[in-house]
Amino acid sequence: MALPDDVRAHAAAVAAGARRVRIDDAALERLDVTEAREDPEPDPRHLRTDDREALAAYVLTLNAINFGSGWFPTLRKRPESSGYWTVAWALTDRFHAQGPWAPDELRRITGREIAAVLGQPVGHPLMALYAEALRALGRWLGDRTPLAVVDAADGSAVRLAEGVAAGMPFYRDRGLYKRAQILGADVAAFGLAAMRDLDRLTMFADNLVPHVLRGAGALVYDDDLATTIDAGRLLPLDRTEHEIRCCALHAVERIADRTGIPPHRLDSWLWRLGQRPEIKARPRHRCRTVFY
């Protein structure tokens, strides 16, 4: 099976046997997803340019370091920005000022350099991890340009996902492959290439979509897990954490089956809902991992 089909089957199996998380069928049916059909407005904190090579480099670079939400509360945030937007905005500024890193520069990059670009302390754990991720991107690119990698996918988000998952360890989130799948969606969203198979992708299993679904009553946690999350305590990367993301993914698949709205669109809408202050005010599950 192709990667997204494996993910669907895996998430359904985990959800069926979940011990600490369940899907509330009635709440899931009540969820109004009408707005998920609408395209979001581009955010000005992202790089916008007619230079396809620079834009491809930006998308691949941003995706290489699109993780670390378990550490985000400890980042120095830019005004009115989450951890993700702090990183994306700083990367945009770097590309405007100096352009993209060449593959050989990526292969030599250090945590100190990333910290300077992102405006973070050198000793922050994410800086070393981001540098490791960018060095892996440089090795994976080899002599290829980022645009050549995008074009080689030949309009297939699934092919691109399978390529990055095979080529870079931090994309190898076995069972869910959140970051591998979101790359193709970003390639399409940024107008780099039309992806003919976006609708084959699953949702991108992170910690925000489950949080939104829990707030809507569609995901229910057992008392001990709910207490741990509500207290803001970190979760280990274990079976329970995996149940949360698998149940969220399976719930989104069920919404997609009911409404005909593809999972990647539902994911985008749910993620945007998660930016609302009243939703962000409640603690979500946090796990320190390179997979989201």
C-alpha positions in Angstrom: 0.0 0.0 0.0 1.0 3.6 -0.5 2.1 5.6 2.6 -1.3 7.3 3.3 -3.2 4.0 3.0 -0.8 2.5 5.5 -1.4 5.4 7.9 -5.2 5.1 7.6 -5.1 1.4 8.3 -2.7 1.8 11.2 -4.7 4.7 12.8 -8.0 2.8 12.5 -6.5 -0.3 14.2 -5.0 1.8 17.0 -8.3 3.7 17.5 -10.3 0.4 17.6 -8.0 -0.9 20.5 -7.4 2.4 22.3 -7.4 2.2 26.1 -7.3 5.8 27.2 -8.8 7.8 24.3 -12.1 7.3 22.5 -14.1 9.0 19.8 -17.5 10.4 20.8 -19.7 9.5 17.8 -22.5 12.0 18.6 -20.1 14.9 19.1 -18.3 14.0 15.9 -21.6 14.0 14.0 -22.5 17.4 15.4 -19.2 19.1 14.3 -20.0 21.7 11.6 -17.2 21.6 9.1 -18.8 23.8 6.4 -15.9 26.4 6.6 -13.4 23.7 5.8 -14.4 24.0 2.2 -13.0 27.5 2.0 -9.4 28.3 1.0 -7.5 30.2 3.8 -5.9 33.6 3.0 -2.1 33.5 2.6 -0.3 34.6 5.8 2.2 37.4 5.2 4.7 35.9 7.7 5.5 33.3 5.0 7.8 34.0 2.2 6.1 35.1 -1.0 8.1 35.4 -4.2 7.9 34.7 -7.9 11.3 33.0 -7.7 10.3 29.3 -7.7 13.8 28.1 -6.7 13.9 30.4 -3.6 10.3 29.4 -2.7 11.1 25.7 -3.1 14.1 26.2 -0.8 11.9 28.0 1.7 9.3 25.3 1.7 11.8 22.4 2.1 13.8 24.3 4.8 10.7 25.3 6.8 9.4 21.7 6.6 12.7 20.3 7.7 12.4 22.3 11.0 8.6 22.1 11.3 8.6 20.3 14.7 9.2 20.9 18.3 5.8 21.9 19.7 6.7 20.3 23.0 9.3 22.9 23.4 7.3 25.9 22.0 6.3 27.3 25.3 10.0 27.8 26.1 10.7 29.8 22.8 11.1 33.6 22.6 7.9 34.3 20.7 7.5 37.1 18.1 4.6 39.4 18.6 1.2 37.8 18.2 2.9 34.6 17.0 2.9 30.9 18.1 6.0 28.8 18.1 5.4 27.8 14.5 4.9 31.3 13.3 7.9 32.5 15.2 10.1 30.0 13.3 8.4 30.6 10.0 8.5 34.4 10.2 12.2 34.4 11.2 13.0 32.1 8.4 11.2 34.4 6.0 13.3 37.3 7.2 16.5 35.3 6.6 15.4 34.5 3.1 14.6 38.1 2.3 18.0 39.3 3.7 20.3 36.6 2.5 18.4 34.1 0.4 18.4 30.4 0.9 21.2 28.2 2.1 22.9 26.1 -0.6 22.9 22.3 0.1 26.6 22.4 1.0 25.9 25.2 3.5 23.0 23.2 5.0 25.4 20.2 5.5 27.7 22.4 7.6 25.1 24.4 9.6 25.3 24.7 13.3 22.9 25.2 16.2 24.6 28.6 16.9 23.7 29.8 13.4 20.1 28.6 13.6 19.8 30.3 17.0 20.9 33.6 15.5 18.5 33.3 12.6 15.5 32.4 14.9 16.4 34.8 17.7 16.7 32.1 20.3 19.3 31.2 23.0 22.2 29.1 21.6 21.7 26.5 24.3 18.0 25.9 23.6 17.6 22.1 22.8 15.6 22.8 19.6 18.5 24.7 18.0 20.7 21.6 18.0 17.8 19.5 16.7 17.0 22.1 14.0 20.6 22.1 12.9 20.7 18.3 12.7 17.5 18.4 10.6 18.9 20.9 8.2 22.2 19.0 7.8 20.0 15.9 7.0 18.2 18.0 4.4 21.5 19.1 2.9 22.7 15.5 2.7 19.4 14.3 1.1 19.5 17.1 -1.5 23.0 16.2 -2.5 23.7 17.9 -5.8 20.0 18.5 -6.4 18.3 21.8 -6.0 15.1 22.1 -3.9 13.1 22.9 -7.0 14.5 19.8 -8.7 13.3 17.7 -5.8 9.8 19.2 -6.1 9.6 18.8 -9.8 10.9 15.2 -9.6 7.8 14.3 -7.6 5.9 14.9 -10.8 2.8 16.3 -9.1 2.5 13.5 -6.5 2.3 14.5 -2.9 2.4 10.8 -2.0 5.7 10.2 -3.9 7.2 13.3 -2.2 6.1 12.0 1.2 7.6 8.6 0.6 10.8 10.2 -0.6 11.4 12.4 2.4 10.4 9.6 4.8 12.9 7.3 3.2 15.6 10.0 3.1 15.5 11.8 6.4 15.1 10.2 9.9 13.2 13.1 11.5 10.4 12.5 8.9 10.1 8.8 9.8 7.2 9.0 12.2 6.2 5.4 11.7 2.5 4.8 11.6 1.5 8.4 11.1 4.1 10.2 9.0 2.8 13.6 9.8 5.6 15.7 8.5 6.2 13.6 5.4 2.6 14.1 4.3 2.4 17.8 5.0 5.3 18.6 2.7 3.3 17.9 -0.4 0.3 19.9 0.9 2.7 22.9 1.5 4.1 22.5 -2.0 0.6 22.9 -3.4 -0.4 25.7 -1.0 2.6 27.8 -1.9 1.8 27.4 -5.6 5.0 25.5 -6.4 3.3 22.7 -8.1 -0.1 21.2 -8.6 -0.4 18.0 -6.6 -2.9 15.6 -8.3 -3.2 13.3 -5.3 -3.6 15.6 -2.3 -6.9 14.1 -1.5 -5.1 10.7 -0.8 -3.3 12.3 2.1 -4.5 11.8 5.7 -4.7 14.6 8.2 -1.3 15.6 9.6 -1.2 14.1 13.1 0.1 16.7 15.6 -1.0 17.9 19.0 -3.3 20.8 17.9 -5.9 19.0 15.8 -6.6 16.5 18.7 -6.8 19.5 21.0 -9.5 21.1 18.9 -11.4 17.8 18.6 -11.2 17.3 22.3 -12.6 20.8 22.9 -15.5 20.0 20.6 -16.2 16.8 22.6 -15.3 14.5 19.7 -12.2 13.1 21.5 -12.6 12.0 25.1 -9.6 11.1 27.4 -9.7 9.0 30.5 -9.6 10.9 33.8 -5.9 10.4 34.5 -4.8 11.5 31.0 -7.1 14.5 31.0 -5.7 15.6 34.4 -2.1 15.2 33.2 -2.8 17.3 30.0 -4.9 19.9 31.8 -2.0 20.4 34.3 0.4 21.1 31.5 2.6 18.1 32.2 4.6 16.6 29.3 3.7 13.3 27.8 6.3 10.7 26.8 6.3 9.5 23.2 4.5 6.3 24.1 1.4 4.3 23.4 -1.0 6.8 25.0 0.4 9.7 23.0 0.1 7.6 19.9 -3.5 6.8 20.7 -4.3 10.5 20.9 -3.0 11.2 17.4 -4.3 8.0 15.9 -7.8 8.6 17.2 -7.7 12.2 15.9 -6.7 11.0 12.5 -9.3 8.3 12.4 -12.0 10.8 13.5 -11.0 13.1 10.7 -11.2 10.2 8.2 -14.8 9.6 9.4 -15.7 13.3 8.9 -14.2 13.1 5.4 -16.3 10.0 4.6 -19.4 11.8 5.9 -18.9 15.1 4.2 -16.7 14.4 1.1 -14.2 17.1 2.3 -10.6 15.7 1.9 -8.7 15.1 5.2 -6.0 17.6 4.3 -8.6 20.4 4.0 -10.2 19.3 7.3 -6.8 19.4 8.9 -6.1 22.9 7.7 -9.4 24.2 9.0 -9.0 22.5 12.4 -5.5 23.8 12.7 -6.8 27.4 12.0 -9.5 26.9 14.6 -6.7 26.0 17.0 -5.3 29.5 16.7 -8.3 31.0 18.4 -7.4 32.5 21.8 -10.1 30.6 23.6 -8.8 27.3 22.3 -5.2 28.2 22.8 -6.0 29.1 26.4 -6.6 25.5 27.4 -3.6 23.3 27.7 -3.1 20.8 24.9 -1.0 17.6 25.1 2.7 18.3 24.8 5.4 15.8 23.9 9.0 16.6 23.1 9.6 14.9 19.8 11.1 15.6 16.3 7.9 14.3 14.6 5.6 17.3 15.2 
